[in-house]
Amino acid sequence: MNRITGKPMIAAPGGFDQAAKEALNRLGVQWEPASAEKAYQAGRTQIPARVVVKVKGRFNRQIAYGKHRLSIERYSS
């Protein structure tokens, strides 16, 4: 619980980003960071404003918590 607002909050060290990626792993979904996150990790751009991942195969769920939503891209076939 958040002491200021009294509302539940995510307790993962990386916040929603980390919790969403962990959820994909637990669901057995093959994923990788999208191009914006890869560019950030390589030091070529600023911190991405939202989480975007690429998934392989069929995945039709939405992962969200409050106003945070995981954006999903598909692999190009």
WOVENVEN-V298370 format. One line per field, one symbol per residue. phi: phi as a letter, one per 30 degrees, with the letter a starting at -180 (. if undefined). psi: psi as a letter, one per 30 degrees, with the letter a starting at -180 (. if undefined). burial: + if it has 9 or more other C-alpha atoms within 8 Angstrom, else -. A space follows every 10 residues. Layout:
phi = ???
psi = ???
burial = ???
This chain:
phi = .dddcicdbd cdecideddd dddddddidd bbddeddddd ddicaddddb dbbcccjdac cccbbiddbd cbccddc
psi = kkfefglklk gkegaeeeee eeeeeffgkk llkleeeeee ffgfllkkfl kklkkkakjg lkjljbfkkk kklkkk.
burial = ---------- ----++++++ ---++---++ +-++-+++++ ---------- ++++++---- ---+----++ --+----
